[in-house]
Amino acid sequence: MVQLVDPWYDTLTDSRTDVMLSDMQRTIAAEARLRRKSQLTLPDPVVQAANLGVGDRFLVEVAPDNPDTIHLHRIRPSYAGALDGVYGGVDDYVKGERVTWQR
């Protein structure tokens, strides 16, 4: 089941301009089922709307006081590892720091 949801206006029009909303301006809600080995397949409409691709990484978040709500946050590759190597190799950095320690 795929549902286009407009939480602000029942008739899928923008109440400020009374113009029909495009699909990208509405929230897309689609059912997904958890499979064996805790695998979850995202429905195609969600994948397309979010412009997701194979290998994309996500942070999955659930609060103990609200276990029925699960948040999925994409980890953008443009941020992940963006500063890798800025301070040289990790081993070199640690050795340099240890030299400064007083004994």
C-alpha distances in whole Angstrom, upper triangle without the diagonal:
4,7,10,12,16,18,21,21,19,19,18,22,24,26,29,29,27,26,22,20,19,16,18,19,16,14,11,8,6,6,9,11,15,17,21,23,21,19,16,14,12,9,11,10,12,15,15,15,18,20,20,22,23,25,24,25,23,25,23,24,24,26,28,28,24,23,19,19,19,20,19,22,23,27,28,30,33,33,33,37,38,41,42,46,47,49,50,49,48,51,54,52,53,56,57,56,58,61,61,61,64,66
4,7,10,13,15,19,18,17,17,15,19,21,23,26,26,24,22,19,17,16,12,14,15,12,11,7,6,4,7,10,13,17,19,23,25,22,20,16,14,12,9,10,8,9,12,13,12,15,17,17,20,21,24,22,23,22,23,22,23,23,26,28,28,24,23,20,18,18,19,18,20,21,25,26,28,30,31,31,35,36,39,40,44,45,47,48,48,47,50,52,51,51,55,56,55,57,60,60,60,63,65
4,6,10,12,15,15,13,14,12,16,18,20,23,23,21,20,16,14,14,11,13,13,10,8,6,5,6,9,12,16,19,22,26,27,24,22,19,17,14,12,12,10,10,14,14,13,15,18,19,22,24,26,24,25,23,24,22,23,23,25,28,27,23,23,19,18,18,18,18,21,22,25,26,29,31,31,32,36,36,40,41,45,45,48,49,49,48,51,53,52,52,56,56,55,57,60,60,60,63,65
4,7,10,12,12,11,11,9,12,14,17,19,19,18,16,13,11,10,7,10,10,6,6,5,6,9,12,15,19,22,25,28,30,27,25,21,19,16,13,14,10,11,14,14,11,14,17,18,22,24,26,24,25,23,24,23,24,24,26,29,28,24,24,21,19,19,19,19,20,21,25,25,28,29,30,31,35,35,39,40,44,44,47,48,48,48,51,53,51,52,55,56,55,57,60,59,59,63,65
4,6,9,9,9,10,8,11,12,15,17,18,16,16,13,11,11,9,11,9,6,5,6,7,10,13,16,20,23,26,29,31,27,26,22,21,17,16,16,13,13,16,16,13,15,18,20,23,26,28,25,26,23,24,23,23,23,24,27,26,22,23,19,17,18,18,18,20,21,25,25,29,30,30,31,35,35,39,40,44,44,46,48,48,48,51,53,51,51,55,55,54,56,59,58,59,62,64
4,6,6,7,8,6,8,9,11,14,15,13,13,11,9,11,10,11,8,5,6,9,10,14,17,20,24,26,29,33,34,30,29,25,24,21,19,19,16,15,19,18,15,17,20,22,26,28,30,27,27,25,26,25,24,24,26,28,27,24,25,22,19,20,19,20,21,23,26,26,30,30,31,32,36,36,39,41,45,44,47,49,49,48,52,53,51,52,56,56,54,57,60,59,59,62,64
4,6,7,10,9,11,11,11,14,16,15,15,14,12,14,13,14,11,8,8,11,12,15,18,21,24,26,30,33,34,30,29,26,25,22,21,22,18,17,21,21,17,18,22,24,27,30,31,28,28,25,25,24,23,23,23,26,24,21,23,20,18,19,18,20,21,23,26,27,31,31,31,33,36,36,39,41,45,44,47,49,49,48,52,53,51,52,55,55,53,56,59,58,58,61,63
4,7,9,8,9,8,8,10,13,12,13,13,11,14,14,15,11,10,11,14,15,19,22,25,28,30,33,37,38,34,33,29,29,25,24,25,21,20,23,23,19,21,24,26,30,33,34,31,31,28,28,27,26,26,26,29,27,24,26,23,21,22,21,23,23,25,28,29,32,33,32,34,38,38,40,43,46,46,48,50,51,50,54,55,52,53,57,57,55,58,60,59,59,62,64
4,6,6,6,7,7,10,12,10,11,11,10,14,14,15,12,11,12,15,16,20,22,26,29,31,35,38,39,36,35,31,30,26,25,25,22,21,25,24,20,22,25,28,31,34,36,33,33,31,31,30,29,29,29,32,30,27,28,25,23,25,24,25,26,28,31,31,35,35,35,37,41,41,43,46,49,49,51,53,54,53,57,58,56,57,60,60,58,61,64,63,63,66,68
4,6,8,9,9,13,14,12,13,12,12,15,15,17,14,12,13,15,16,19,21,25,28,31,34,38,39,36,34,30,29,26,24,25,21,21,25,24,21,23,26,28,32,35,36,34,34,32,32,31,30,29,30,32,31,27,29,25,24,25,25,26,28,29,33,33,37,37,38,39,43,43,46,48,51,51,54,56,56,55,59,60,58,59,62,62,61,63,66,65,65,68,70
4,5,9,9,13,13,10,11,9,10,13,13,16,14,12,14,15,17,19,22,26,29,32,35,39,40,37,35,32,30,27,25,25,21,22,25,24,21,24,26,29,32,35,37,34,35,33,34,33,32,32,33,36,34,30,31,28,26,28,27,28,29,30,34,34,37,38,38,40,44,44,47,49,52,52,55,57,57,56,60,62,59,60,64,64,62,65,68,67,67,70,72
4,7,9,12,12,9,9,6,6,9,10,12,10,8,11,13,15,17,21,24,27,30,33,37,38,35,33,29,28,24,22,22,18,19,22,20,17,20,23,25,29,32,34,31,32,30,31,30,30,30,31,34,33,29,30,27,25,26,25,25,26,27,31,31,34,34,35,37,41,40,43,45,49,49,51,53,54,53,57,58,56,57,61,61,59,62,65,64,64,67,70
4,6,9,8,6,5,4,6,9,11,13,10,10,13,15,18,21,24,27,31,34,37,40,41,38,36,32,31,27,25,24,21,21,24,22,19,22,24,27,30,34,36,33,34,32,33,32,32,33,34,37,35,32,33,30,28,29,27,28,28,29,32,32,35,35,36,38,41,41,44,46,49,49,52,54,55,54,58,59,57,58,62,61,60,63,65,64,65,68,70
4,5,6,5,6,6,6,10,12,13,10,10,13,16,19,22,26,29,32,35,38,41,42,39,37,33,32,28,26,26,22,22,25,23,20,22,24,27,31,34,36,32,33,31,32,32,31,32,33,36,34,31,33,30,27,28,27,27,27,28,31,31,34,33,34,36,40,39,42,44,48,47,50,52,53,53,56,57,55,56,60,59,58,61,63,62,63,66,68
4,6,5,8,9,10,14,16,17,13,13,16,19,21,25,28,31,34,37,40,44,45,41,40,36,35,31,29,29,25,25,28,26,23,25,28,30,34,37,39,36,36,34,34,34,33,33,34,37,35,32,34,31,29,30,28,29,30,31,34,33,37,36,37,39,43,42,44,47,50,49,52,55,56,55,59,60,57,58,62,61,60,63,65,64,64,67,70
4,6,8,11,11,15,17,17,14,15,18,21,24,27,30,33,37,39,42,46,46,43,41,38,36,33,31,31,27,27,29,27,24,25,28,31,34,38,39,36,37,35,35,35,34,35,35,38,36,34,36,33,31,32,30,30,30,31,34,33,36,36,36,39,42,41,43,46,49,48,51,53,55,54,58,59,56,58,61,60,59,62,64,63,63,66,69
4,5,9,10,13,16,17,14,15,19,22,24,28,31,34,38,40,43,47,47,44,42,38,37,33,31,30,27,27,29,27,24,26,28,31,34,38,39,36,37,36,36,36,36,37,38,41,39,36,38,35,33,33,31,32,31,32,35,34,37,36,37,39,43,41,44,47,50,49,52,54,56,55,59,60,57,59,63,62,60,63,66,64,65,68,71
4,7,9,12,15,17,14,15,18,21,23,26,30,33,36,39,42,46,47,43,41,38,36,32,30,29,25,26,29,26,23,26,28,31,34,38,40,37,38,36,37,37,36,37,38,41,39,36,37,35,32,33,32,32,32,33,36,35,38,37,38,41,44,43,46,49,52,51,54,56,57,57,61,62,59,61,64,64,62,65,68,67,67,70,73
4,6,9,13,14,12,13,17,19,22,25,28,31,35,38,40,44,45,42,39,36,34,30,28,27,23,24,26,24,21,23,25,28,32,35,37,34,36,34,35,35,35,36,38,41,39,36,37,34,32,32,31,31,30,31,34,33,36,35,36,39,42,41,44,46,50,49,52,54,55,55,59,60,58,59,63,62,61,64,66,65,66,69,72
4,7,10,12,10,10,14,16,19,21,25,28,31,34,37,41,42,39,36,33,31,27,25,23,20,21,23,21,18,21,23,26,29,32,35,32,33,32,33,33,34,34,36,39,38,34,35,32,30,30,29,28,29,29,32,31,34,34,35,37,41,40,43,45,49,48,51,53,54,54,58,59,57,58,62,61,60,63,66,65,65,69,71
4,7,8,6,7,11,13,16,19,22,25,29,31,34,38,39,36,33,30,27,24,22,21,17,17,20,18,15,17,19,22,26,29,31,28,30,28,30,30,30,31,33,36,35,31,32,29,27,27,25,25,25,25,28,27,30,30,31,34,37,36,40,42,45,45,48,50,50,50,54,55,53,55,58,58,57,59,62,61,62,65,67
4,5,5,7,10,12,15,17,21,24,27,30,32,36,37,34,31,28,25,22,19,18,14,15,17,14,12,15,16,19,22,26,28,26,28,27,28,28,29,31,33,36,35,32,32,29,27,26,24,24,24,23,26,25,28,28,30,32,35,34,38,40,43,43,46,48,48,48,52,53,51,53,56,56,55,58,60,60,61,64,66
4,5,5,8,8,12,14,17,20,24,26,29,32,33,30,28,24,21,18,16,14,10,11,14,11,9,12,14,16,20,23,25,23,25,24,25,25,26,28,30,33,33,29,29,26,24,23,22,21,21,21,24,23,26,26,28,30,33,33,36,38,41,41,44,46,46,46,50,51,49,51,54,54,53,56,59,58,59,62,64
4,6,8,8,12,15,18,20,24,26,29,32,32,29,27,23,21,17,16,14,11,11,12,10,7,9,11,14,18,21,23,20,22,21,23,23,24,26,28,32,32,28,28,26,23,22,20,19,18,18,21,20,23,23,24,26,30,29,33,34,38,38,41,43,43,43,47,48,46,48,51,51,50,53,55,55,55,59,61
4,7,9,13,16,19,22,25,28,30,34,34,31,29,25,23,20,18,17,14,13,15,14,10,12,14,17,21,24,26,23,24,23,24,24,25,26,28,31,31,27,28,26,22,22,20,19,19,19,22,22,25,25,26,28,31,31,34,36,39,39,42,44,45,44,48,49,47,49,52,52,51,54,56,55,56,59,62
4,6,9,13,16,19,23,25,28,31,32,29,27,23,21,18,16,16,12,12,15,13,10,12,15,17,21,24,26,23,24,22,23,23,23,24,26,29,28,25,25,23,20,20,18,18,18,19,22,22,26,26,27,29,32,32,35,37,41,41,43,45,46,45,49,50,48,49,53,53,51,54,57,56,57,60,62
4,6,10,13,16,19,22,25,28,29,25,23,20,18,15,14,14,11,9,13,13,9,11,14,16,19,22,24,21,21,19,20,19,20,20,22,25,25,21,22,19,16,16,15,15,15,17,20,21,24,25,25,27,30,30,34,35,39,39,42,43,44,43,46,48,46,47,51,51,49,52,55,54,54,57,59
4,7,10,13,16,19,22,25,26,23,21,17,15,12,10,11,7,7,10,10,8,10,13,14,17,20,22,19,20,18,20,19,20,20,23,26,25,22,21,19,16,16,15,14,16,16,20,21,24,25,26,27,30,31,34,35,39,39,42,44,44,43,46,48,46,47,51,51,50,52,55,55,55,58,60
4,7,10,13,16,19,23,24,21,19,15,14,11,9,11,9,8,11,12,11,12,15,15,19,21,22,20,20,18,19,17,18,18,21,23,23,19,19,15,14,13,13,13,16,17,21,22,25,27,27,27,31,32,35,36,40,41,43,45,44,43,46,48,47,47,51,51,50,52,55,55,55,58,60
4,7,10,13,16,20,21,18,16,12,11,8,6,9,8,7,10,12,11,13,15,15,18,19,21,19,20,18,19,17,19,19,22,24,24,20,19,16,15,14,14,14,17,17,21,23,25,27,28,28,32,33,36,37,40,41,44,45,44,43,46,49,47,48,51,52,51,53,56,56,56,59,60
4,7,10,13,17,19,16,14,11,10,8,7,11,11,10,13,15,15,16,18,17,19,20,21,20,20,18,19,17,18,18,21,23,23,19,17,14,14,13,15,14,18,19,22,24,27,29,30,29,33,34,37,38,41,43,45,46,45,44,47,49,48,48,51,52,51,53,56,56,56,59,60
4,7,9,13,15,12,10,7,6,6,7,10,11,10,12,15,15,16,18,16,17,17,19,18,18,16,17,15,17,17,20,22,23,19,17,14,14,12,14,13,16,17,21,23,25,28,28,27,30,32,35,35,39,40,42,43,42,41,44,46,45,45,49,50,49,50,54,54,53,57,58
4,6,10,12,10,9,6,7,9,10,13,15,14,15,18,19,19,21,18,19,19,20,19,19,17,18,16,17,17,20,21,23,19,16,14,15,13,15,15,18,19,22,25,27,30,30,28,32,34,37,36,40,42,43,44,43,41,44,47,45,45,49,50,49,50,54,54,53,57,57
4,7,9,6,6,5,8,10,12,15,17,16,16,20,21,20,22,19,20,18,19,18,18,16,17,14,16,15,19,19,21,19,15,14,14,13,15,14,18,19,21,24,26,29,29,27,30,32,35,35,38,40,41,42,40,39,41,44,43,43,46,48,46,47,51,51,51,54,54
4,6,6,5,6,8,12,13,17,19,18,18,21,23,22,23,20,20,18,19,19,19,18,19,16,19,19,22,22,24,22,18,17,18,16,18,17,20,21,23,25,27,30,30,28,31,33,36,35,38,41,42,42,40,39,41,44,43,43,46,48,47,48,51,52,51,54,55
4,5,6,9,11,15,17,20,22,21,21,24,26,25,26,22,22,20,20,20,20,19,20,18,20,20,23,23,26,24,20,20,21,18,20,19,22,23,24,27,28,31,31,29,31,34,36,35,38,41,42,42,40,38,40,43,43,42,45,47,46,47,50,51,50,53,54
4,6,9,12,15,18,21,24,22,21,25,26,25,25,22,21,19,18,19,18,17,18,16,18,19,22,22,25,23,19,20,20,18,20,18,21,21,22,25,26,29,29,26,28,31,33,32,35,38,39,39,36,35,36,40,39,38,41,44,43,43,47,48,47,50,50
4,7,10,13,16,19,21,19,19,23,24,22,23,20,20,18,17,17,16,15,15,13,15,15,18,19,22,20,16,16,17,14,16,15,18,18,20,23,24,27,27,24,27,30,32,31,34,36,38,38,36,34,36,39,38,38,41,43,42,43,46,47,46,49,49
4,7,10,13,16,18,16,16,19,21,19,20,17,16,14,14,15,14,13,14,13,16,16,20,21,24,21,18,17,17,15,16,14,16,17,18,21,22,25,25,23,26,28,31,30,33,36,37,37,35,34,36,39,39,38,41,43,42,43,47,47,47,50,51
4,6,9,12,15,13,13,16,17,16,17,14,15,14,14,14,13,12,14,12,14,15,19,20,23,20,17,16,15,12,13,12,14,15,17,20,21,24,24,23,26,28,31,30,34,36,38,38,37,35,38,41,40,39,43,44,43,45,48,48,48,51,52
4,6,9,12,10,10,13,15,14,15,12,13,12,13,13,13,13,15,14,17,18,22,24,25,22,20,18,17,15,15,13,15,15,17,19,21,24,25,23,26,28,31,31,34,36,38,39,37,36,39,42,41,41,44,46,45,47,50,50,50,53,55
4,6,8,7,7,10,11,11,12,10,11,11,13,12,13,12,14,13,16,18,21,23,25,22,19,18,16,14,13,11,13,13,16,17,19,22,23,22,25,27,30,30,34,35,38,38,37,37,40,42,41,41,45,46,45,47,50,50,50,54,55
4,6,6,6,9,10,11,12,11,12,13,16,15,16,16,18,17,19,20,24,26,27,24,22,19,18,16,16,14,16,16,19,20,22,24,26,25,28,30,33,33,37,38,41,42,41,40,43,45,44,45,48,49,48,50,53,54,54,57,59
4,5,5,6,8,10,10,10,11,12,15,15,17,17,20,19,22,23,27,29,30,27,25,23,21,19,18,16,17,16,19,20,21,24,25,25,28,29,33,33,37,38,41,41,41,40,43,46,45,45,49,50,49,51,54,54,55,58,60
4,6,5,6,9,10,10,13,15,18,16,18,18,20,20,22,23,26,29,30,26,25,22,20,19,18,16,17,16,20,20,22,24,25,26,29,30,33,34,38,39,42,42,42,42,45,47,46,47,50,51,50,52,55,55,55,59,61
4,5,5,6,8,8,11,14,16,14,15,14,16,16,18,20,23,26,27,23,22,20,17,15,14,12,13,13,16,17,19,21,22,23,26,27,30,31,35,36,38,40,39,39,42,44,42,43,47,47,47,49,52,52,52,55,57
4,6,5,6,5,8,10,12,11,13,13,16,16,19,21,24,27,28,25,24,22,19,17,15,13,13,12,15,15,17,19,20,20,24,25,28,29,32,33,36,37,37,36,40,41,40,41,45,45,45,47,50,50,50,54,56
4,5,5,7,9,12,15,13,16,16,19,20,22,24,27,30,31,28,27,25,22,20,18,16,16,14,17,16,18,20,22,22,25,26,29,30,34,35,38,38,38,38,42,43,42,44,47,47,47,49,52,52,53,56,58
4,6,8,11,15,17,14,16,16,18,19,21,23,26,29,30,26,26,23,21,19,17,14,14,13,16,16,18,19,21,22,26,26,29,30,34,35,38,39,39,39,42,44,42,44,47,47,47,49,52,52,52,56,58
4,5,9,13,14,11,13,13,15,16,18,21,24,27,28,25,24,22,19,17,14,12,11,10,13,12,15,16,17,18,22,22,26,27,30,31,34,35,35,35,38,40,38,40,43,43,43,45,48,48,48,52,54
4,7,10,12,10,13,14,17,18,21,23,27,30,31,28,27,26,23,20,17,14,13,11,13,12,13,15,17,18,21,21,25,26,29,30,33,34,34,34,38,39,38,39,43,43,42,45,48,48,48,52,54
4,7,9,7,10,11,14,16,18,21,25,28,29,27,25,24,21,18,16,12,12,9,11,10,12,14,16,16,19,20,23,24,27,29,32,32,32,32,35,37,36,37,40,41,41,43,45,46,46,50,52
4,6,6,9,12,15,17,20,23,27,30,32,29,27,26,24,21,19,15,14,11,12,11,11,14,16,16,18,19,23,23,26,28,31,31,31,31,34,36,35,36,39,40,40,42,45,45,46,50,51
4,6,9,12,15,17,21,24,27,30,32,30,27,27,25,21,20,16,15,12,13,13,12,15,17,16,18,20,23,23,26,28,31,30,30,30,32,35,34,35,38,39,39,41,44,45,45,49,50
4,6,10,13,15,19,22,26,28,31,29,26,26,24,20,19,15,14,11,11,11,10,14,15,13,15,17,20,19,23,25,27,27,26,26,29,31,31,32,34,36,36,37,40,41,42,45,47
4,7,11,13,16,20,23,26,28,26,24,24,22,18,16,12,11,7,7,8,8,11,13,11,14,16,19,19,22,24,26,27,26,26,29,31,30,31,34,35,35,37,40,40,41,44,46
4,7,10,13,17,20,23,25,23,22,22,19,16,14,10,9,6,5,8,8,12,12,10,13,15,18,18,21,23,25,26,25,24,27,29,28,29,32,33,32,34,37,38,38,42,43
4,6,10,13,16,19,22,20,18,18,16,12,10,6,5,4,5,9,10,13,13,11,15,17,19,19,23,24,26,27,27,25,29,31,29,30,33,34,33,35,38,38,38,42,43
4,6,10,13,16,19,17,16,17,14,10,8,6,5,6,7,10,13,15,14,12,15,17,20,20,24,25,26,27,27,25,28,30,28,29,32,33,32,33,37,37,36,40,41
4,7,10,13,16,14,12,13,11,7,6,5,6,9,10,14,16,19,17,16,19,21,23,24,27,28,30,31,30,28,31,33,32,31,35,36,34,36,39,39,39,42,43
4,7,10,12,11,10,11,9,6,5,6,8,11,13,16,19,21,19,18,21,23,25,25,29,30,31,32,31,29,32,35,32,32,36,37,35,36,40,39,38,41,43
4,7,9,7,6,8,6,5,6,9,11,15,16,20,23,25,23,22,25,27,28,29,32,33,34,36,35,32,35,38,35,35,39,39,37,39,42,42,41,43,45
4,5,5,6,9,8,8,9,12,14,18,19,22,25,27,25,24,27,29,30,31,34,35,35,37,36,34,36,39,36,36,39,40,38,39,42,42,40,43,44
4,5,6,9,10,10,13,15,18,21,22,26,29,31,28,27,30,32,33,33,37,37,38,39,38,35,38,40,38,37,41,42,39,40,44,43,41,44,45
4,6,9,10,12,14,17,19,23,24,28,31,32,30,29,32,34,35,36,39,40,40,42,41,38,41,43,41,40,43,44,42,43,46,45,44,46,47
4,6,6,8,11,15,17,21,23,26,29,31,29,28,31,33,35,36,39,39,40,42,41,39,42,44,42,41,45,45,43,44,48,47,46,48,49
4,5,7,10,13,16,20,22,25,28,30,29,28,31,33,34,35,38,39,40,42,40,38,41,43,41,40,44,45,43,44,47,47,45,48,49
4,7,10,13,16,20,22,25,28,31,29,29,32,34,36,36,40,41,42,43,42,40,43,46,43,43,46,47,45,47,50,50,49,51,52
4,7,10,13,17,19,22,25,27,26,26,29,31,33,34,37,38,39,41,40,38,41,43,41,41,45,45,43,45,48,48,47,50,51
4,7,10,13,16,19,22,24,23,22,26,27,29,30,34,35,36,38,37,35,38,40,38,38,42,42,40,42,45,45,44,47,49
4,6,10,13,16,19,21,19,19,23,24,26,27,31,32,33,35,34,33,36,38,36,36,40,40,38,40,44,43,43,46,47
4,7,10,13,16,18,17,16,20,21,24,25,29,29,31,33,32,31,34,36,34,34,38,39,37,39,42,42,42,45,47
4,6,9,12,14,13,13,17,18,21,22,25,26,28,30,29,28,31,33,31,32,36,36,35,37,40,39,39,43,45
4,6,9,11,11,11,14,16,19,20,23,24,26,28,27,27,30,32,30,31,35,35,34,36,39,39,39,43,45
4,6,9,8,7,11,12,15,16,20,20,23,24,24,23,26,28,26,27,31,31,30,33,36,35,36,39,41
4,5,6,6,10,10,14,15,19,19,22,23,23,23,27,28,26,28,31,31,31,33,36,36,37,40,42
4,5,5,8,8,12,12,16,17,20,21,21,21,24,26,24,26,29,29,29,32,34,35,36,39,41
4,6,8,6,10,12,15,15,19,20,21,21,25,25,24,26,29,29,29,32,34,34,35,39,41
4,6,5,8,10,14,14,17,18,19,19,23,24,22,24,27,27,26,29,31,31,32,36,38
4,5,8,9,13,13,16,17,17,17,20,22,20,22,25,25,25,27,30,30,31,34,36
4,5,5,9,10,12,13,13,13,17,18,17,19,22,22,22,24,27,27,28,32,34
4,6,9,9,12,13,14,15,19,19,18,20,23,22,23,26,27,28,29,33,35
4,6,5,8,10,12,12,16,16,14,17,20,19,19,22,24,24,26,29,32
4,6,8,8,9,10,13,14,13,15,18,18,18,21,23,23,25,29,31
4,5,5,6,8,11,11,10,13,15,15,16,19,20,21,23,27,29
4,6,8,10,13,12,11,14,16,15,16,19,20,20,22,26,29
4,7,8,10,9,7,10,12,11,12,15,16,16,19,22,25
4,6,8,7,7,10,11,11,13,15,16,17,20,23,25
4,5,5,6,9,10,11,13,14,16,17,19,23,24
4,5,5,6,9,10,11,12,14,16,17,21,22
4,5,5,6,9,10,11,12,15,16,19,20
4,6,5,6,9,10,11,13,15,18,20
4,5,5,6,9,10,11,13,17,19
4,5,5,6,9,10,11,15,16
4,5,5,6,9,10,14,15
4,6,5,7,9,13,15
4,5,5,7,11,13
4,5,5,9,10
4,6,8,10
4,6,9
4,6
4
